[in-house]
Amino acid sequence: MSLTAWLRLPHSQPKWKTGRPGKLSLQDQLLMTLQYWREYCTYFHIRSISRE
């Protein structure tokens, strides 16, 4: 099962609609999240860079 198919599955808790609908597609939202996680710099990494 792909990630986008899994994200489209209904979740156990009801989702209340609030605000306006998003402009990005589900695939674009997933891509942005994965790119952010890939580039996310941990505090451990920052500390190791600053000690060089």
N, C-alpha and C positions, 0 to 999 in steps of 0.2 A: 504494500500500500504506500502510495506516495505521501509526502508531507502535506501537500495541498488537499488531497482527498481526506486525510485524517483531520485537518483543520475544519473541513466542511461538515464533519459528523456532528450531530447534535450533542451537546454536553448535558451532564446530569442536572445542572442548575439552570433555571430559566434565565434568559438574557433579556433585560429590559432595554428597550430602545431609548437612548438618550442622545441628544445632539443631532447634528446633521450627518448624513452618510459620508463615508470616506471617499476621497478622490482616487486613491490608489487601488488597484486590483489586489486580490488575495495573494497572487504570485509575486507582485511587486513588494507587498508588505513583508512577505516571507524572505525575499531576497535581501531587502534592507536590513532585516533583523539578523540574518546570517552573516552579512557583511560587517555589521556592527560587532557581533560577537567575535568574529575573526580578528578584527582590528582592536578589540577592547584590551587595554593595557592594564594588567593587574598591579596592585601595589608592590607585590614581590618583584615584578619585572621592573618597575620604576626604580625601586631601591637598588636592584642589581646594576642598572645602568648608571645611577648616580655615584656608585662606588668605584666605577672604572677610572 
